[in-house]
Amino acid sequence: MATDPVGRFMAALDPDHREAVGAKPRQEQERLAAAWERELEVDDELDTLDELSPPAAEAEAARRVLGRPAG
């Protein structure tokens, strides 16, 4: 299991998004991983989902981060 933020973020992605994000520069991957970690920390709905299924909460946070405009 990956322990670094980028590795954990990549593991939470579906295969198509994992490939697309993997093609991005490392700096962009790190930015997305940091946004993903913030999403997991601040969203109360994800806290509830995390209690039921941590992988599902991580995947949902990843979908939200990728669905946002870059910036």
C-alpha positions, -999 to +999 in steps of 0.1 A: +000+000+000+013+034-009+021+057+020+030+089+002+001+113-007+005+110-045+006+072-043-025+071-021-043+095-044-033+075-074-046+043-057-080+060-051-084+068-088-102+046-113-079+031-139-087+056-166-081+086-143-050+070-129-035+068-163-044+104-171-030+117-138+001+096-141+009+114-174+008+148-157+040+164-143+049+154-108+041+189-095+006+187-108+002+152-093+013+166-059-011+195-062-040+171-069-029+148-041-028+178-016-063+189-028-075+153-023-061+152+012-078+185+021-111+172+007-108+141+029-101+163+060-128+190+056-158+172+041-181+159+069-200+137+044-168+119+036-163+113+074-195+093+075-186+074+043-151+067+057-166+050+087-184+026+063-158+022+036-125+041+037-117+032+000-151+045-011-145+078+007-111+081-009-125+074-043-153+099-039-128+126-027-107+118-058-137+122-081-145+155-065-110+168-069-107+158-106-142+173-112-130+208-102-116+233-126-078+236-123-066+267-105 
